[in-house]
């Protein structure tokens, strides 16, 4: 059975100022997400699941309808505030859904096979898809997942701060991961902010770009953690349930191991509107180097 690609595409784009998930960066206005799907098809994935909000469904279907349906199965699922929330839970204090792990959980009804998870607005590189496809088809089990790890220096934005899951690994397996917020260049180095204080990070740290390989057994574990999270953060409108935190809990409890598949590829993404010209230029070079054709479909 071919693995599935799950794409986290329900973000609000508040820092970008619009729907960056479908903003064109290629020569024919292709968004980054199309290059990821092209790479997934070449690697051997059999299905793509878009996780979106209902209010952006029409825009997504307008951009992608009919483009690659003949090459890969396509499905849509919707991340809403009350998705997978226990019955009777008050969610009136929430204005938006609960974060990346909640988004992944929403895909559960559409996924029955090993699957990869990516962000819609991040470019991961051709080899990363081939590497994780190999893992998903040969080594993925209910107790063994994977993460494509990137070098921190290859994942920073010149136009503002970013959030990354900073990883530690032993013998090729993830030993811990901590979500660090507002990582950026400060005082001649790189640091993250915690309670407004800057803490240094090594420029060659391994970080998560939310490129994961999971066995579907993770859905049941994630749902239980999510219900506990909802109960423990009641009344906190900005609390987020994140994939790195789920993974860290599985590792610490001994319920699963996570293999680290390190990538040297340069990350490209559009966290900020000012990032777009650099990403457009990067794709021009990728096309000039014949990594991609001028028209994908």
Secondary structure, 3 states (H helix, E strand, C coil): CCCEEEEECCCCCCCCCCCHHHCCCCCCCCCHHHHHHHHHHHHCCCEEEEEECHHHHHHHHHHHCCCCCCCCEEEEEECCCCCCCCCCCCCCCCCCCCCHHHHHHHHHHHCCCCEEEEECCEECCHHHHHHHHHHHHHCCECCEEEEEEEEHHHCCCCCCCEEEEEEEEECCEEEEEEEEEEEEEECCEEEEEECCEEEEECCCCEEEEEEEEECCCHHHHHHHHHHHHHHHCCCCCCCCCCHHHHHHHHHHHCCCEEEEEEECCCCEECCCHHHHHHHHHHHHHHHHCCCCCCCCC
